[in-house]
Amino acid sequence: MSSPDVAPSHAALPAGWTAQEPTGDDVPDLVRLLRQHEKEARGWPGADSEQVAADVTGKGAVTRRHWLIRDPEGAARAWVSCHDRAAGRVLVGVTVDPDLDPAQAEPVATHCFALAERTSGEIARDRGLAATQMDSGAFQDDDRQDRWLKDAGFKHVRTWWQMERPVTAQDATDHPQPREGVVVHRVRRDDAVGLPDEEDLHAVHEILEESFADHFNNYRETFEEFLDRLRADPGHRWDHWWLADVDGAPAGALVGTTVTGRLDPAGNPVPDGSYVEYIGVHSSARGRGVAKALLWAVIADAAARGRNRVGLEVDADSPTGADGLYSSMGWKTVYVTESWHKDVEAPAG
């Protein structure tokens, strides 16, 4: 195994500390660090070791850069992640050990955010852009993370409700049928090769791009970027993708995933769940009950698989009133997150 790259110097770390690109051997430390942060900031750990491994060394690694910070004793103390999400947008994660003494945590956090800014600028340069948006997040009421984001020049721009709906076995069959003219089906598969139908995949992409065009902070992705990103998720399953046809033409789409590896507040494993990554309805078909039909499809599917919940995220400031639909169908907010943004210029050269 080749030696990991060493991070360039920024806002110096304490003496004896190091910042290097993590390898597969570091994944357990990264998972432990992330779970410690989640437990402190949200109340329970939820990081999935499969997801972390995919992001660091698996399919998702090609669009991400990471730095792992260790103290002089070799303990993992912080993690910087920069995801080249789309042209002009970099998702930034900075995780600092909540058990770290404040006198050490402060310079470590400063170093991490400076490192994230440099890396984001380099991603913009490599894409041929003059600048990019750094898009980071925090759990609501995580005062330490909020303060560090402010100090690094980020602004709080949005709040998100993380919602879940419990699922029972009865939901597999006991639910309303779609309205007249609306037919929901899974993305078709080519039986000869076992791959999803190309036409259906393009329909999903086009519907989602159109339906999210006027949503907050939307960035267009090419069809190839869209597929590559979603397929890199360990929870990806082709049989979790649905289309809704309205009067015979595709007009709604839902992309779901499997949620594994979650722990309860006591640290015990939680059964697998389903998650709605994306749901969109073409503007020409709104008001036909398409979104509700798609949501009932994923609820019924989760019930048939013996799962106990379906999760999703909703923009707390969305003008569409989507939260009203979710609430009426049994979803409740279980925790709240925030988006923080900062624009950064690409370095010369």
TORRO-729664 format. One line per 2 residues: number of its first residue (from 1); their letters; for each residue x, y, z of N, C-alpha, C, O. Coordinates in steps of 0.05 Angstrom, whole numbers. Atoms other than C-alpha are relative to their C-alpha. Example, Ala and Ser with C-alpha at 12.3 -4.5 7.8 and 13.67 -1.06 7.14 Angstrom:
1) AS) 18 -24 0 246 -90 156 18 24 0 39 24 13 ~ -16 -24 -1 273 -21 143 -15 22 14 -5 44 18
//
This chain:
1) MS) 17 -24 0 0 0 0 18 25 0 36 27 16 ~ -16 -24 2 28 68 -19 -6 17 24 -27 16 36
3) SP) 4 -19 -22 38 121 34 -20 21 -7 -21 31 -29 ~ 20 -21 6 -19 170 41 13 27 -3 35 33 8
5) DV) -10 -27 3 -9 241 19 -2 16 25 -21 12 41 ~ 0 -18 -24 8 293 72 -13 26 -8 -7 37 -29
7) AP) 14 -25 6 -36 354 75 20 23 0 39 24 15 ~ -16 -24 -1 -5 421 58 -4 16 26 -24 12 39
9) SH) 2 -15 -25 7 469 115 -19 23 -2 -17 39 -20 ~ 19 -23 -3 -49 517 135 -3 4 30 1 -15 45
11) AA) 8 -5 -27 -66 550 201 10 -23 18 -5 -41 24 ~ -15 23 -12 -17 506 239 -15 -16 20 -29 -5 37
13) LP) 10 18 -21 -38 445 278 18 2 24 41 12 22 ~ -17 1 -24 -12 436 349 25 -17 -6 24 -34 -23
15) AG) -25 15 4 59 409 353 -4 -30 2 -17 -40 21 ~ 2 29 0 64 335 336 -24 -11 -13 -26 -36 -17
17) WT) 25 10 14 -4 331 301 6 -3 -29 23 10 -40 ~ -3 5 28 -10 305 230 -26 0 -15 -47 -6 -3
19) AQ) 24 1 17 -59 311 172 8 -15 -25 25 -7 -40 ~ -6 16 23 -58 257 119 -26 -11 -13 -47 -12 -1
21) EP) 23 12 13 -104 226 67 -4 -28 12 15 -43 13 ~ 5 27 -12 -138 165 99 1 -22 -21 -4 -17 -45
23) TG) 1 24 16 -133 95 72 -22 -18 11 -36 -11 30 ~ 20 19 -9 -179 35 80 5 -8 29 -14 -14 44
25) DD) -6 7 -27 -143 19 145 -10 21 20 -13 14 44 ~ 9 -21 -18 -168 85 174 -30 2 3 -40 17 19
27) VP) 29 -2 0 -242 73 161 -12 -5 28 -29 11 36 ~ 11 3 -27 -257 45 231 3 24 18 -14 31 34
29) DL) -5 -24 -16 -226 107 263 -19 22 -9 -29 37 7 ~ 18 -20 10 -267 152 217 -29 -5 9 -43 14 17
31) VR) 27 7 -9 -331 116 234 -4 6 30 -24 18 38 ~ 1 -5 -28 -316 120 308 -1 30 6 -17 39 23
33) LL) 0 -29 -3 -301 194 303 -27 13 -7 -37 30 7 ~ 25 -11 9 -364 209 264 -23 -7 19 -40 9 25
35) RQ) 21 9 -19 -408 169 312 2 16 26 -18 22 38 ~ -4 -16 -24 -378 206 372 -12 28 -4 -26 38 14
37) HE) 11 -26 6 -395 272 339 -30 0 -1 -43 18 10 ~ 29 2 3 -466 250 321 -13 -3 27 -34 10 33
39) KE) 12 4 -27 -480 226 392 0 25 16 -19 31 30 ~ -2 -24 -15 -456 291 422 -18 22 -11 -31 36 4
41) AR) 14 -22 12 -489 338 372 -30 -5 -5 -46 14 -4 ~ 28 7 6 -554 301 356 -14 -16 22 -38 -15 25
43) GW) 11 16 -22 -563 253 414 3 -30 -5 0 -45 14 ~ -5 28 6 -549 187 379 18 -3 -24 18 14 -42
45) PG) -18 4 22 -498 157 331 -15 -14 -23 -34 -29 -18 ~ 13 12 22 -519 137 261 18 -7 -24 9 -18 -44
47) AD) -19 4 22 -457 133 217 1 -29 -8 4 -46 9 ~ -1 27 12 -456 72 171 28 -5 -10 39 10 -26
49) SE) -28 6 7 -388 39 164 2 -6 -30 22 1 -43 ~ -1 5 29 -406 17 93 0 26 -16 15 29 -36
51) QV) 1 -26 14 -422 89 73 27 14 2 37 25 -17 ~ -26 -13 -4 -357 115 103 21 -13 -18 37 1 -31
53) AA) -19 14 17 -317 61 67 -4 7 -29 16 10 -44 ~ 6 -7 28 -352 77 1 10 27 -6 21 32 -28
55) DV) -9 -28 5 -336 151 8 30 2 0 41 19 -15 ~ -29 -3 -3 -263 141 27 16 -17 -19 36 -8 -30
57) TG) -16 18 17 -240 81 -14 -17 -14 -21 -5 -27 -38 ~ 17 14 19 -300 56 -54 -8 16 -24 7 33 -33
59) KG) 9 -13 24 -341 79 -113 -2 30 3 2 45 -17 ~ 4 -29 -3 -354 147 -83 25 16 3 25 41 3
61) AV) -25 -14 -6 -281 163 -71 10 16 -23 25 36 -19 ~ -11 -14 23 -268 187 -142 -8 29 0 7 45 -12
63) TR) 8 -28 0 -306 252 -129 5 13 27 -6 35 33 ~ -5 -11 -27 -281 263 -57 29 1 6 45 -15 -3
65) RH) -26 -2 -12 -219 285 -21 -3 2 30 -20 16 40 ~ 2 2 -29 -207 270 53 27 6 13 48 1 1
67) WL) -24 -3 -17 -158 289 107 -7 -10 28 -28 -2 39 ~ 4 11 -28 -152 252 174 22 13 17 46 11 11
69) IR) -19 -13 -18 -120 290 231 3 -17 25 -16 -25 38 ~ -7 16 -23 -85 251 286 17 16 20 33 33 12
71) DP) -16 -13 -20 -55 274 352 27 -14 3 31 -34 -11 ~ -27 12 -2 17 259 374 -1 -30 8 18 -44 2
73) EG) 2 28 -9 -7 192 404 -12 -17 -22 -14 -42 -19 ~ 11 15 22 -38 172 337 -30 -3 0 -42 -16 -17
75) AA) 29 2 -1 -111 180 358 -13 17 -21 -4 40 -26 ~ 15 -16 20 -160 203 304 -16 22 14 -32 16 32
77) RA) 12 -22 -14 -183 272 324 -18 18 -18 -35 32 -8 ~ 16 -17 18 -213 305 262 0 -11 -28 19 -26 -36
79) WV) 2 11 28 -236 290 191 -11 23 -17 -31 35 -10 ~ 9 -20 20 -243 337 132 -8 -15 -25 8 -32 -36
81) SC) 9 13 24 -284 314 72 -10 21 -19 -26 39 -12 ~ 9 -18 21 -294 352 6 -10 -16 -23 5 -31 -36
83) HD) 13 15 21 -343 323 -44 -6 18 -24 -21 38 -21 ~ 6 -14 25 -343 349 -116 -28 -7 -9 -31 -25 -26
85) RA) 28 8 4 -419 347 -118 -11 6 -27 -26 -10 -39 ~ 8 -8 26 -431 385 -182 16 25 -8 30 36 9
87) AG) -15 -23 8 -401 441 -223 -8 24 16 -31 33 15 ~ 5 -24 -16 -395 500 -176 -10 -6 28 -18 13 43
89) RV) 9 7 -27 -413 462 -112 17 -22 12 19 -43 0 ~ -16 20 -15 -369 426 -61 -13 -4 27 -16 15 42
91) LV) 10 6 -26 -400 391 -2 23 -4 20 41 -21 15 ~ -22 0 -19 -355 402 58 -9 -11 27 -29 -2 39
93) GV) 5 11 -27 -354 361 122 24 4 17 46 -4 10 ~ -21 -2 -19 -312 379 182 -9 -11 27 -28 -1 39
95) TV) 8 13 -25 -316 333 242 24 0 19 46 -9 12 ~ -21 -2 -20 -276 346 305 -9 -15 25 -32 -12 34
97) DP) 6 16 -23 -273 299 364 -12 17 23 0 36 32 ~ 13 -16 -21 -323 325 416 14 -2 28 9 14 45
99) DL) -14 3 -26 -279 299 473 26 15 1 40 15 21 ~ -26 -15 1 -220 342 451 -2 25 17 -22 39 17
101) DP) -1 -24 -17 -199 395 500 -3 25 -17 10 27 -38 ~ 4 -24 17 -223 464 475 26 14 -8 27 25 -30
103) AQ) -25 -13 7 -152 491 477 13 -13 -25 28 1 -39 ~ -10 14 24 -134 439 424 -20 0 -22 -13 2 -46
105) AE) 21 2 21 -201 435 388 -1 25 -17 -6 24 -41 ~ 2 -25 15 -199 509 368 20 1 -23 12 6 -46
107) PV) -18 -1 23 -134 507 327 -4 -22 -19 1 -19 -43 ~ 5 22 18 -152 439 299 -23 7 -19 -21 2 -43
109) AT) 22 -8 17 -219 466 274 8 21 -20 0 20 -43 ~ -9 -21 18 -186 527 245 16 -12 -23 13 -4 -46
111) HC) -16 14 20 -136 483 208 -19 -15 -19 -15 -14 -44 ~ 17 16 16 -192 438 183 -16 17 -20 -18 9 -44
113) FA) 16 -17 18 -235 494 154 18 13 -21 10 17 -44 ~ -18 -11 20 -174 525 121 8 -21 -21 10 -15 -44
115) LA) -6 22 18 -156 458 91 -23 -6 -19 -19 -11 -43 ~ 24 4 17 -227 449 66 -3 22 -21 -10 16 -44
117) ER) 2 -22 19 -225 518 33 20 -3 -22 14 1 -45 ~ -20 3 20 -160 504 -2 -8 -23 -19 -5 -21 -44
119) TS) 8 23 16 -185 436 -26 -23 7 -18 -23 -2 -42 ~ 24 -8 17 -251 465 -51 9 18 -23 -1 15 -45
121) GE) -10 -17 21 -214 518 -89 15 -15 -22 12 -9 -45 ~ -14 17 20 -170 465 -122 -20 -16 -17 -15 -20 -41
123) IA) 20 15 15 -232 426 -142 -12 19 -21 -16 11 -44 ~ 11 -19 19 -260 489 -175 20 4 -23 12 5 -46
125) RD) -20 -4 20 -194 501 -211 1 -24 -19 4 -21 -44 ~ -2 24 17 -192 429 -236 -24 -3 -19 -23 -16 -39
127) RG) 24 0 17 -263 438 -264 1 24 -20 -17 27 -37 ~ -2 -23 18 -240 502 -300 -18 22 8 -26 39 -8
129) LA) 17 -21 -11 -282 547 -255 16 21 14 38 16 24 ~ -14 -22 -14 -263 614 -226 -6 -1 30 10 10 46
131) AT) 8 1 -28 -299 599 -160 -19 -23 4 -29 -34 -15 ~ 19 21 -7 -343 549 -124 -14 7 26 -4 23 42
133) QM) 14 -3 -25 -393 545 -68 9 -23 18 9 -46 10 ~ -4 20 -21 -373 509 -4 -26 -3 15 -37 16 25
135) DS) 25 6 -12 -435 476 24 4 -19 23 10 -43 19 ~ -5 16 -24 -428 451 95 -25 -1 17 -45 12 11
137) GA) 24 3 -16 -476 431 149 6 -4 30 29 -6 38 ~ -2 4 -29 -490 424 223 -27 -10 11 -48 -4 -1
139) FQ) 25 6 -14 -541 394 270 -9 25 14 6 41 24 ~ 11 -23 -13 -588 446 298 9 0 30 9 -21 43
141) DD) -8 -4 -28 -565 473 366 28 -11 6 35 -14 30 ~ -28 7 -4 -493 449 356 15 26 0 27 34 -21
143) DR) -12 -26 -2 -465 514 381 30 1 -8 39 20 -19 ~ -29 0 6 -392 493 374 4 0 -31 20 15 -41
145) QD) -3 1 29 -400 475 300 -9 26 -13 4 36 -31 ~ 10 -25 11 -441 537 286 21 22 3 25 38 -15
147) RW) -20 -21 -5 -387 581 317 24 -3 -19 34 17 -30 ~ -23 4 18 -332 549 276 -7 7 -28 9 18 -43
149) LK) 8 -7 27 -372 556 212 -1 31 -4 9 41 -24 ~ 0 -30 1 -383 631 227 28 11 -2 34 28 -18
151) DA) -28 -9 -1 -309 640 243 14 -5 -27 31 10 -34 ~ -13 6 26 -291 608 176 -13 15 -23 -5 11 -46
153) GF) 12 -16 21 -336 656 138 -25 -11 -12 -34 0 -32 ~ 25 12 11 -397 612 126 -24 15 11 -23 28 32
155) KH) 25 -11 -9 -468 637 130 -22 -21 0 -24 -38 -17 ~ 23 19 -3 -529 598 154 -21 8 -21 -31 30 -19
157) VR) 18 -7 22 -574 595 93 -26 -16 -1 -45 -8 -14 ~ 24 17 2 -625 539 104 -2 -19 24 18 -26 36
159) TW) 5 19 -21 -657 493 155 -16 -23 -12 -33 -19 -30 ~ 12 24 12 -679 421 140 -12 -17 22 1 -22 43
161) WQ) 13 19 -19 -728 375 176 6 -28 -10 0 -35 -32 ~ -5 28 6 -705 303 178 -23 -16 12 -26 -18 36
163) ME) 26 12 -8 -770 264 180 1 -30 -4 15 -41 -21 ~ 4 29 3 -789 191 190 -29 -7 4 -44 6 19
165) RP) 27 11 -3 -853 152 183 3 -29 8 16 -44 -5 ~ -1 29 -7 -862 86 221 -16 -16 -21 -35 -7 -32
167) VT) 12 18 19 -881 27 177 -9 -25 14 6 -36 31 ~ 10 25 -12 -924 -33 197 -5 -19 -23 -7 -11 -46
169) AQ) 5 21 21 -938 -98 160 -26 6 -15 -28 0 -39 ~ 25 -6 13 -1008 -73 145 3 19 -23 -13 19 -42
171) DA) -4 -20 21 -980 -17 102 7 -13 -27 5 0 -48 ~ -7 14 25 -959 -69 50 -24 -2 -19 -21 -2 -43
173) TD) 24 4 17 -1031 -77 26 -22 21 6 -39 25 -11 ~ 22 -18 -8 -1074 -26 63 8 29 -5 19 42 13
175) HP) -7 -27 7 -1064 40 27 -17 9 -24 -27 -8 -38 ~ 17 -10 22 -1101 85 -23 12 -7 -27 37 -9 -30
177) QP) -9 4 27 -1096 70 -97 4 27 -14 -9 46 -7 ~ -5 -25 14 -1069 123 -145 -26 9 -14 -44 -6 -19
179) RE) 24 -12 13 -1120 170 -177 -1 -11 -29 18 -22 -39 ~ 4 9 27 -1148 155 -245 20 13 -19 26 38 -17
181) GV) -20 -10 19 -1096 163 -300 28 -1 11 47 4 -4 ~ -27 1 -12 -1037 154 -252 8 -30 5 -7 -44 18
183) VV) -10 27 -3 -997 89 -254 29 1 10 46 14 -3 ~ -27 1 -11 -936 77 -210 13 -27 -4 1 -48 0
185) HR) -14 25 5 -884 25 -229 30 4 6 40 26 5 ~ -29 -1 -3 -812 8 -214 13 5 -27 2 0 -48
187) VR) -16 -3 24 -759 27 -264 3 -28 -13 11 -47 1 ~ 0 26 14 -762 -29 -316 29 -11 -2 48 4 -2
189) RD) -26 13 3 -705 -79 -322 1 -16 -26 -19 -27 -35 ~ -4 16 24 -676 -111 -384 7 -28 9 29 -33 19
191) DA) -4 28 -10 -683 -185 -369 25 -13 -11 36 -31 1 ~ -23 13 13 -628 -203 -417 27 6 14 44 -11 16
193) VG) -26 -8 -13 -573 -164 -380 -4 7 29 16 11 43 ~ 5 -6 -28 -606 -149 -313 3 29 7 2 36 31
195) LP) -4 -28 -5 -594 -74 -320 -26 15 -4 -44 6 -19 ~ 24 -15 4 -647 -20 -315 -3 11 -28 17 16 -42
197) DE) 6 -10 26 -681 6 -377 11 29 -3 5 46 14 ~ -13 -26 4 -641 65 -405 -21 23 -3 -17 45 7
199) ED) 20 -20 4 -704 102 -426 -13 8 27 -18 32 31 ~ 11 -6 -27 -733 97 -355 19 17 16 11 36 30
201) LH) -20 -15 -16 -668 122 -324 1 29 -10 2 48 6 ~ 1 -28 10 -668 183 -370 -25 14 8 -24 38 14
203) AV) 25 -13 -9 -740 196 -352 2 9 29 -7 31 36 ~ -4 -7 -28 -723 195 -278 17 26 2 10 45 16
205) HE) -18 -23 0 -665 244 -289 -14 25 -9 -12 46 3 ~ 13 -24 11 -705 291 -332 -22 11 18 -25 35 21
207) IL) 22 -9 -18 -765 293 -285 11 14 25 1 35 33 ~ -12 -12 -24 -721 307 -224 13 27 -7 10 46 9
209) EE) -13 -26 7 -681 361 -260 -21 22 -5 -18 44 4 ~ 21 -20 5 -745 395 -283 -15 8 25 -20 32 30
211) SF) 16 -6 -24 -782 390 -217 16 15 21 5 29 38 ~ -16 -14 -19 -722 416 -177 13 26 -11 29 39 3
213) AD) -13 -23 13 -703 472 -225 -2 25 16 17 41 16 ~ 4 -25 -15 -731 527 -181 3 -4 30 -5 13 45
215) HF) -4 6 -29 -713 495 -114 25 14 10 44 20 -5 ~ -23 -13 -13 -664 525 -65 26 -15 -7 29 -39 -3
217) NN) -28 10 4 -590 516 -86 2 -24 -18 20 -40 -16 ~ -1 22 19 -605 468 -142 23 4 -20 27 26 -31
219) YR) -22 0 19 -545 451 -186 -6 -23 -20 -10 -46 -11 ~ 5 20 19 -556 414 -251 23 -20 -2 46 -13 0
221) ET) -19 22 4 -521 347 -261 -5 -12 -27 -28 -13 -37 ~ 3 15 24 -508 311 -325 -12 -27 7 -12 -35 30
223) FE) 12 26 -4 -543 244 -333 22 -19 11 16 -35 30 ~ -21 18 -9 -476 208 -323 8 7 29 12 -12 45
225) EF) -6 -8 -27 -459 248 -260 -21 -10 20 -15 -21 41 ~ 23 9 -16 -528 233 -232 1 -30 6 -1 -38 29
227) LD) 0 29 -4 -523 158 -242 25 -9 16 22 -25 34 ~ -24 8 -14 -451 152 -219 -1 6 29 7 -10 46
229) RL) 1 -8 -28 -464 190 -155 -19 -18 16 -12 -27 38 ~ 19 16 -15 -526 150 -135 8 -29 1 3 -43 21
231) RA) -9 28 -1 -496 83 -154 23 -5 19 28 -27 28 ~ -22 3 -19 -437 97 -108 -10 -3 28 6 -11 46
233) DP) 11 3 -26 -483 97 -48 -4 -30 7 -17 -44 -9 ~ 3 28 -7 -480 29 -12 -30 -8 3 -36 -31 0
235) GH) 28 6 -3 -555 35 -1 -15 -1 -27 -39 -6 -27 ~ 13 0 26 -569 39 -76 -11 -27 -8 3 -48 -5
237) RW) 13 24 10 -618 -12 -104 -17 9 -24 -33 27 -21 ~ 17 -8 23 -649 -8 -174 -29 -5 6 -46 9 -5
239) DH) 28 5 -5 -713 -37 -146 -12 19 21 -33 14 31 ~ 11 -22 -17 -720 25 -102 -5 25 -16 -9 47 -5
241) WW) 5 -23 18 -730 70 -163 -28 -4 -12 -34 -25 -22 ~ 27 1 11 -801 86 -185 -6 23 -19 6 45 -17
243) LA) 11 -21 18 -835 124 -241 -30 0 3 -43 -21 8 ~ 29 -2 0 -906 150 -242 -7 10 -28 1 32 -37
245) DV) 10 -9 26 -939 154 -310 -27 13 4 -45 3 18 ~ 25 -15 -1 -995 204 -318 -12 1 -28 1 13 -46
247) DG) 12 2 26 -1042 191 -376 19 -12 -21 20 -4 -44 ~ -17 15 18 -990 145 -405 28 10 -4 44 -2 -17
249) AP) -27 -12 3 -928 190 -400 13 4 27 0 11 46 ~ -14 -3 -25 -874 192 -346 -2 29 10 4 48 -5
251) AG) 3 -27 -10 -888 251 -300 8 3 29 8 25 40 ~ -9 -1 -28 -863 233 -230 21 -21 4 21 -42 -9
253) AL) -22 19 -5 -802 198 -202 7 1 30 5 21 43 ~ -10 2 -27 -777 173 -135 24 -18 0 23 -40 -11
255) VG) -25 16 -4 -707 148 -119 3 -6 30 5 12 46 ~ -3 8 -27 -702 109 -55 26 -15 5 39 -24 -14
257) TT) -24 15 -7 -645 75 -18 -6 -17 25 -27 -13 38 ~ 2 15 -24 -635 25 37 18 13 21 41 21 15
259) VT) -16 -12 -22 -611 52 105 8 -23 19 -9 -37 30 ~ -11 21 -17 -566 4 144 20 12 20 29 35 17
261) GR) -21 -8 -18 -518 8 202 -6 20 21 11 29 35 ~ 7 -21 -19 -557 57 244 0 -12 29 -6 -36 32
263) LD) 1 8 -28 -552 54 320 -20 17 15 -25 40 8 ~ 19 -16 -16 -602 76 373 17 15 21 41 12 22
265) PA) -16 -17 -19 -583 125 430 17 -17 19 37 -6 30 ~ -16 17 -18 -557 66 471 22 -14 -15 38 -29 -2
267) GN) -21 13 16 -512 43 414 -7 -27 -11 11 -41 -20 ~ 9 26 11 -553 -17 394 -8 2 -29 -19 23 -37
269) PV) 8 -1 28 -565 -35 321 -30 4 -4 -46 -6 12 ~ 28 -5 7 -630 -11 290 -6 -14 -26 11 -15 -43
271) PD) 7 14 24 -667 -51 237 3 18 -25 2 43 -23 ~ -2 -15 25 -657 -30 164 -25 16 -5 -47 8 3
273) GS) 22 -17 8 -701 25 137 2 7 -29 21 0 -43 ~ -1 -11 27 -718 57 71 2 31 2 -6 43 22
275) YV) -4 -29 0 -702 129 52 -7 11 -28 1 0 -48 ~ 6 -13 25 -729 176 -1 21 20 -6 22 42 5
277) EY) -21 -19 8 -669 208 -34 -11 23 -16 -5 46 -11 ~ 12 -20 18 -709 245 -87 -29 -8 -6 -35 -31 -11
279) IG) 27 4 11 -782 253 -105 -7 26 -15 -4 48 -4 ~ 6 -23 17 -804 299 -161 -24 -5 -18 -28 -28 -27
281) VH) 23 2 17 -866 313 -202 3 22 -21 7 45 -14 ~ -1 -19 22 -865 347 -270 -22 21 4 -45 14 12
283) SS) 19 -22 -4 -900 415 -268 -27 -5 -14 -48 4 -5 ~ 24 5 16 -950 391 -320 -19 -20 14 -43 -22 6
285) AR) 17 21 -13 -976 336 -273 -6 6 29 -17 -11 43 ~ 5 -6 -28 -981 372 -207 -30 3 5 -45 12 -12
287) GR) 28 0 -7 -1047 367 -171 -15 -25 -7 -39 -27 -4 ~ 12 25 8 -1059 296 -195 5 -22 21 -2 -45 16
289) GV) -6 20 -20 -1037 261 -131 24 -18 -6 26 -40 5 ~ -23 16 8 -973 237 -162 20 -5 23 29 -27 28
291) AK) -19 2 -22 -927 251 -102 -11 -20 21 4 -36 31 ~ 12 19 -20 -975 215 -55 1 -29 -9 7 -47 6
293) AL) 0 27 11 -979 155 -101 29 -12 1 32 -35 8 ~ -27 9 -1 -903 151 -104 8 -7 29 22 -26 34
295) LW) -7 4 -28 -896 157 -28 -13 -26 10 -1 -41 25 ~ 13 25 -9 -947 101 -17 14 -24 -12 15 -45 0
297) AV) -15 22 12 -906 58 -65 24 -7 17 29 -31 22 ~ -24 6 -16 -843 65 -23 -8 -9 28 6 -26 40
299) IA) 9 10 -26 -882 56 42 -8 -30 -2 0 -46 15 ~ 9 28 3 -915 -8 17 24 -19 -5 25 -41 5
301) DA) -23 16 6 -848 -33 -9 16 -5 26 25 -27 31 ~ -15 3 -26 -814 -20 59 -14 -20 18 -2 -37 30
303) AA) 15 18 -17 -870 -57 94 3 -29 -10 6 -47 6 ~ -3 26 12 -865 -116 46 28 -12 6 31 -36 8
305) RG) -28 9 -6 -790 -120 62 4 -4 30 26 -12 38 ~ -2 3 -29 -804 -121 137 15 22 13 25 19 36
307) RN) -13 -23 -12 -774 -53 149 -19 16 19 -43 13 17 ~ 17 -13 -20 -798 -8 205 -4 30 -4 -17 43 12
309) RV) 2 -29 3 -791 63 176 7 8 -28 21 -7 -43 ~ -9 -13 24 -784 108 116 8 29 7 -8 43 20
311) GL) -10 -27 -6 -742 172 122 1 17 -24 2 8 -47 ~ -4 -20 22 -736 235 81 8 27 12 7 30 37
313) EV) -8 -27 -9 -712 307 85 -18 20 -14 -24 17 -38 ~ 17 -20 13 -755 368 73 11 28 8 19 32 31
315) DA) -9 -28 -4 -735 442 66 -20 14 18 -44 16 11 ~ 18 -13 -19 -764 478 126 -11 26 -11 -31 36 -1
317) DS) 8 -25 11 -770 541 84 -12 -3 -28 -15 17 -43 ~ 10 5 27 -798 509 21 -28 13 -4 -45 10 13
319) PT) 26 -12 5 -856 548 -11 -20 -20 -11 -43 -13 -14 ~ 18 20 11 -886 483 -38 -19 -12 20 -39 -24 12
321) GA) 17 13 -20 -916 461 28 2 -30 1 -17 -43 9 ~ -4 29 1 -888 391 19 -2 -12 28 -11 -34 31
323) DG) 2 11 -27 -883 384 95 -28 -7 8 -33 -25 24 ~ 28 5 -6 -959 387 98 -8 -28 -10 -22 -42 4
325) LY) 6 26 12 -964 326 52 12 -22 17 -1 -41 24 ~ -14 21 -15 -912 287 91 -13 -3 28 -17 -26 37
327) SS) 13 2 -26 -945 304 158 -27 -14 -1 -33 -30 16 ~ 26 12 3 -1013 283 133 2 -30 -5 -17 -45 0
329) MG) -4 29 6 -984 215 113 16 -13 23 23 -37 20 ~ -12 13 -23 -952 203 181 29 5 6 40 -6 25
331) WK) -28 -6 -5 -882 232 176 2 21 23 -15 39 25 ~ -6 -19 -22 -854 268 238 29 7 0 46 -10 -7
333) TV) -28 -9 -1 -790 308 247 13 -13 24 3 -12 46 ~ -15 13 -21 -739 269 287 25 16 8 35 14 31
335) YV) -21 -19 -6 -682 320 283 2 20 -22 -11 18 -43 ~ -2 -23 19 -662 384 247 29 6 -7 46 4 11
337) TE) -27 -7 9 -601 403 206 0 27 -13 -21 38 -20 ~ -3 -26 12 -574 467 177 20 -1 -23 38 -18 -23
339) SW) -19 -3 22 -539 486 112 15 27 4 2 47 10 ~ -17 -24 -2 -481 536 114 16 2 -26 28 -18 -35
341) HK) -13 -4 26 -450 566 51 22 21 2 21 40 18 ~ -21 -20 4 -387 603 32 11 -3 -29 15 -25 -38
343) DV) -12 0 27 -360 622 -37 30 4 2 39 20 18 ~ -30 -1 -1 -286 611 -50 10 1 -29 0 -13 -46
345) EA) -12 -2 27 -243 630 -110 20 -23 -4 32 -33 14 ~ -20 20 8 -201 579 -147 28 12 1 31 35 -7
347) PA) -28 -11 0 -125 587 -137 10 2 -28 1 -12 -47 ~ -13 -4 26 -83 610 -195 17 -25 -6 27 -39 12
349) G) -18 21 8 -44 559 -235 -14 -26 -5 -1 -46 -12
//
